Amino acid sequence: MLQDEVREARVIVVSHNVSAATICGNLGSLANHPRVRVLEYFDGVASPAGPRNFGLIHTTADYIAFLDSDDELDSGAMSSWSEELQSEPDVLIGQMRSISAGQIAAPAPRVGRYMRLDPVSDLLNYRTAPVGVLARRGVLMRQDSPKFREGFLIGEDIALGLYLWNLSDSVNYSRSPAGYLIHESASDRVTGKDIDAEEVFAPILDAITFPQIAQLRRRRRTAIAVKLIRHQVLDRLRSFRQGGSLDGDTLRVAANTTEQLLEFGHRVSGYLTTPEVNCVSSVIKRDLPGVCESFDLVERMSFLRAQIPDNPMMLFAPEANLVRGIRARRMKSSFDHREGRASEQ
């Protein structure tokens, strides 16, 4: 990032539960760079929330971006983003990809839509974590902002992401193929460790009961609930099952979370496929064999069946698999074209 031609860019490195001297040693000559600051933060907690909030407090720039220690920004990302800030959005969302999955279509906006995105129509809530994002410091530091939620081992950024997507005055999406690259091989990532169900689902309930999020209009709450049930509850339960730790206690916690999400949204089940609805029903009933059977049915679902929501009237809703799938494929094709063109220049 320091090599990009953005002279205003500065870097704060938060040395979390490690001495600043150790981090400076790892940084080498960069530790003495005039635009780099290394700050110590000791709290003895294996969560990124504390150091992120600490770093945020010590920033002075108009726009802030967060970079996890295992990840990186593509060359030219900061330069491109800086140019796109001329329209002065509250939030600029950059492209994001991972080593294993390639480009991540989150959000998946409407065709040709890059400015003043709508949180529902442009599927902003599918960008769970606010990384690969430039956000106004003033928005992040507002009195009603959740910031990063301390006390959670994972999911500390769920509430803040929902807050930024749904309560910012203007959210733009970067046109540049250069963006945020997620590395998944680090052995010391907190998110890669075994975490029990209470710790997994607690930040979800915290997010939907946070006052500003709980008071959103029904349309936005429903979109949030659909996404969280599909990708935070069902996907997590699938991971528990694959890891051999899906049991009655896990199901009890998941059932409570699911019930509150259904109450938070409005007619959420209509946006899910019928096998997903059956799975949700089994979760609420604490029916462990039923949940496992539902997962098997979902995995065996035909491509066509996987596109049809339980309420066919929702077939062309933004949250429906059909719409999200079409947009994701279009975005990947566009991204590959732009990336190829950029590499040729």
C-alpha positions in Angstrom: 0.0 0.0 0.0 2.8 2.4 0.8 4.1 1.8 -2.7 0.9 3.1 -4.3 1.0 6.7 -5.3 -1.3 7.9 -2.5 0.9 10.2 -0.5 -1.9 10.8 2.0 -2.2 7.1 3.0 -0.9 6.2 6.4 -0.6 2.9 8.2 -1.2 2.1 11.8 0.0 -1.4 12.9 -1.6 -2.5 16.1 0.7 -4.9 18.0 -1.9 -7.0 19.8 -0.6 -8.8 22.9 2.9 -8.7 21.4 5.6 -6.2 22.1 6.0 -3.4 19.5 9.7 -4.3 19.4 8.8 -7.7 18.0 6.5 -6.3 15.4 9.1 -3.7 14.4 11.6 -6.4 14.0 9.3 -8.2 11.6 8.7 -5.0 9.7 12.3 -4.3 9.2 13.0 -0.9 7.5 9.3 -0.3 7.1 9.1 0.2 10.9 10.9 3.6 10.4 8.8 4.7 7.4 7.4 8.2 8.1 3.9 7.0 7.3 3.9 4.0 9.5 3.0 3.9 13.3 3.3 0.8 15.5 1.1 0.9 18.6 1.0 -1.7 21.4 -2.3 -3.0 22.7 -2.4 -5.6 25.4 -5.8 -7.0 26.6 -5.0 -10.7 26.8 -8.1 -11.5 24.7 -7.9 -13.6 21.5 -10.3 -11.3 19.6 -9.5 -8.6 16.9 -12.3 -6.3 18.3 -10.1 -4.6 20.9 -7.1 -3.8 18.7 -9.3 -2.7 15.8 -11.2 -0.2 18.0 -7.9 0.9 19.6 -6.5 1.6 16.1 -9.6 3.3 15.0 -9.4 5.7 18.0 -5.9 6.7 17.0 -6.7 7.4 13.4 -7.1 10.9 12.0 -7.8 10.3 8.3 -11.1 11.0 6.7 -11.4 7.4 5.4 -10.3 4.3 7.2 -9.6 0.7 5.9 -8.9 -2.4 8.0 -6.4 -5.0 6.9 -6.1 -8.3 8.8 -2.6 -9.4 9.5 -2.9 -12.5 7.2 -4.4 -10.7 4.2 -3.2 -8.1 1.7 -4.3 -5.4 -0.7 -3.7 -5.9 -4.4 -1.1 -3.5 -5.9 -2.9 -0.4 -7.1 -6.0 -1.0 -4.9 -5.4 2.1 -2.7 -4.7 4.3 -5.7 -7.9 3.2 -7.4 -10.0 3.6 -4.3 -8.5 7.1 -3.6 -9.6 8.3 -7.0 -13.1 6.9 -6.5 -13.4 8.9 -3.2 -13.9 12.1 -5.2 -17.7 11.5 -5.1 -17.3 11.5 -1.3 -19.3 8.4 -0.4 -19.7 7.3 3.3 -18.5 3.9 2.3 -16.6 2.6 -0.7 -16.6 -1.2 -1.1 -13.7 -2.8 -3.0 -13.5 -6.0 -4.8 -12.7 -9.0 -2.7 -11.3 -12.5 -3.5 -9.7 -15.3 -1.6 -6.9 -17.8 -2.4 -9.3 -20.7 -2.4 -12.5 -19.3 -3.9 -11.3 -16.6 -6.2 -13.5 -13.5 -6.6 -16.2 -13.2 -3.9 -19.5 -11.7 -5.3 -20.4 -9.8 -2.1 -22.1 -7.5 -2.6 -23.9 -8.5 -5.9 -25.3 -5.2 -7.1 -27.7 -4.6 -10.0 -26.3 -4.4 -13.5 -24.2 -1.3 -14.0 -24.8 -0.1 -10.5 -21.8 1.3 -8.7 -23.0 4.4 -6.8 -25.5 5.0 -4.1 -26.2 1.3 -3.7 -29.4 0.1 -1.9 -28.7 -2.4 1.0 -31.5 -4.7 -0.2 -31.6 -4.4 -4.0 -27.8 -4.5 -4.3 -27.4 -7.3 -1.7 -25.0 -5.3 0.5 -25.6 -7.5 3.5 -23.8 -10.4 1.9 -20.5 -8.6 2.5 -20.4 -9.7 6.1 -17.1 -8.2 7.2 -16.2 -4.6 6.6 -12.8 -5.4 5.1 -11.7 -4.3 1.7 -13.7 -1.2 2.4 -13.0 2.5 2.9 -15.4 4.0 5.4 -15.6 7.6 6.7 -14.1 7.9 10.1 -17.0 10.1 11.1 -19.5 7.3 10.3 -17.4 4.6 12.2 -17.0 6.9 15.2 -20.6 8.1 15.4 -22.1 7.8 18.9 -24.7 5.2 17.7 -22.1 3.1 15.8 -21.6 -0.4 17.2 -17.9 -0.3 16.2 -16.3 -3.8 16.6 -18.1 -5.7 19.3 -15.8 -6.6 22.1 -16.3 -9.8 24.0 -16.7 -12.1 21.0 -14.0 -14.4 19.7 -15.6 -14.3 16.2 -18.3 -12.3 14.5 -17.2 -9.1 16.2 -17.7 -7.3 12.9 -21.3 -8.5 12.0 -23.1 -5.6 13.7 -20.7 -3.0 12.3 -21.1 -4.4 8.8 -24.9 -4.3 9.0 -24.7 -0.8 10.4 -22.5 0.5 7.5 -24.5 -1.1 4.8 -27.9 -0.1 6.1 -27.3 3.2 7.9 -24.8 5.0 5.8 -26.1 7.9 3.6 -24.2 6.7 0.5 -22.4 3.4 -0.4 -20.4 3.0 -3.6 -18.9 -0.1 -5.2 -15.4 0.1 -6.7 -15.0 -0.5 -10.4 -11.3 -1.5 -10.0 -10.3 -5.2 -10.2 -7.6 -4.4 -7.6 -9.0 -5.1 -4.2 -8.7 -7.2 -1.0 -7.1 -10.6 -1.0 -7.9 -13.1 1.8 -5.4 -15.6 2.8 -6.8 -18.7 4.6 -3.6 -20.7 5.5 -2.6 -19.0 8.7 -2.7 -21.5 11.6 -3.2 -18.9 14.3 -6.4 -17.3 13.0 -9.0 -17.2 15.7 -11.7 -18.0 13.1 -9.9 -21.2 12.3 -10.0 -22.7 15.8 -12.7 -24.9 17.3 -15.3 -22.6 18.8 -18.5 -23.7 20.6 -22.0 -22.9 19.5 -22.6 -20.2 22.1 -19.6 -18.2 20.8 -20.6 -18.8 17.2 -24.2 -17.6 17.5 -23.9 -14.9 20.2 -22.7 -12.1 17.9 -25.6 -12.8 15.5 -28.1 -12.1 18.3 -26.1 -9.1 19.5 -26.2 -7.6 16.0 -30.0 -7.9 15.4 -30.7 -6.6 18.9 -28.4 -3.6 18.5 -30.8 -0.6 18.7 -30.1 1.0 15.3 -30.3 -2.4 13.5 -33.4 -3.6 15.4 -35.2 -0.4 14.3 -34.5 -0.7 10.6 -37.5 -0.8 8.2 -39.0 -4.3 7.8 -37.7 -4.7 4.2 -34.1 -4.3 5.4 -34.6 -6.5 8.5 -36.0 -9.3 6.3 -33.1 -9.1 3.9 -30.7 -9.3 6.9 -32.6 -12.3 8.4 -32.6 -14.2 5.1 -28.8 -13.8 4.8 -28.0 -14.6 8.4 -30.1 -17.7 8.5 -28.7 -19.0 5.2 -25.0 -18.2 5.8 -24.5 -17.7 9.5 -26.9 -20.4 10.9 -27.3 -23.1 8.3 -23.7 -22.9 7.0 -22.4 -22.9 10.6 -24.5 -26.0 11.4 -23.2 -27.7 8.3 -19.6 -27.0 9.5 -20.4 -28.4 12.9 -21.8 -31.5 11.3 -18.8 -31.9 9.1 -16.5 -31.6 12.1 -18.5 -34.2 14.0 -19.7 -31.7 16.7 -23.4 -31.2 15.7 -25.2 -32.3 18.9 -28.2 -31.4 21.0 -26.6 -28.4 22.8 -25.5 -26.9 19.5 -28.9 -27.4 18.1 -30.5 -25.7 21.1 -28.4 -22.6 20.6 -29.0 -22.6 16.9 -32.8 -23.0 17.4 -32.9 -19.9 19.7 -30.9 -17.9 17.2 -33.2 -19.0 14.3 -36.4 -18.2 16.2 -35.2 -14.7 16.9 -34.1 -14.2 13.3 -37.5 -15.2 12.0 -39.1 -12.8 14.5 -36.6 -10.1 13.4 -37.6 -10.4 9.7 -40.9 -10.8 8.0 -42.0 -14.0 6.2 -38.4 -15.0 5.9 -39.1 -18.6 4.9 -40.6 -17.5 1.6 -37.2 -16.5 0.3 -35.6 -19.8 1.2 -35.8 -23.0 -0.9 -38.2 -25.7 0.4 -35.3 -27.9 1.6 -33.8 -25.0 3.5 -37.2 -24.3 5.0 -37.5 -27.9 6.1 -34.0 -27.6 7.6 -35.0 -24.5 9.5 -38.1 -26.2 10.8 -36.0 -29.2 12.0 -33.6 -26.8 13.8 -36.5 -25.1 15.6 -37.8 -28.5 16.7 -34.4 -29.5 17.9 -34.7 -32.5 15.6 -31.1 -33.6 15.0 -31.9 -36.5 12.6 -34.2 -34.1 10.7 -31.5 -31.5 10.4 -29.0 -34.0 9.0 -31.6 -35.4 6.6 -32.4 -31.9 5.4 -28.7 -31.1 4.8 -28.5 -34.3 2.7 -31.5 -33.2 0.7 -30.1 -29.7 0.1 -26.8 -31.2 -1.1 -28.7 -33.5 -3.6 -30.9 -30.8 -4.8 -31.0 -30.3 -8.6 -29.7 -27.0 -9.9 -33.2 -25.9 -10.9 -34.7 -26.8 -7.6 -32.0 -24.9 -5.8 -33.2 -21.7 -7.6 -36.8 -21.8 -6.6 -37.8 -20.3 -3.2 -40.5 -21.8 -1.1 -42.8 -18.9 -2.1 -42.5 -18.8 -5.9 -43.6 -15.2 -5.8 -40.1 -14.4 -4.4 -38.3 -16.0 -7.4 -37.0 -12.7 -8.7 -36.4 -11.1 -5.3 -32.8 -10.0 -4.8 -32.3 -12.5 -2.0 -33.5 -15.4 -4.2 -30.8 -17.9 -5.3 -31.6 -17.3 -9.0 -31.0 -13.5 -8.8 -27.9 -13.8 -6.7 -26.5 -16.6 -8.9 -27.0 -14.6 -12.2 -25.4 -11.6 -10.7 -22.5 -13.5 -9.3 -21.7 -15.1 -12.7 -22.1 -11.8 -14.5 -19.7 -10.2 -12.0 -17.1 -12.9 -12.3 -17.2 -12.6 -16.1 -16.8 -8.8 -15.9 -14.1 -9.1 -13.2 -12.1 -11.6 -15.3 -12.4 -9.3 -18.3 -11.3 -6.2 -16.5 -8.4 -8.1 -14.7 -7.2 -9.4 -18.0 -7.3 -6.0 -19.6 -5.5 -4.5 -16.7 -2.7 -7.1 -16.9 -2.2 -6.4 -20.6 -1.7 -2.6 -20.1 
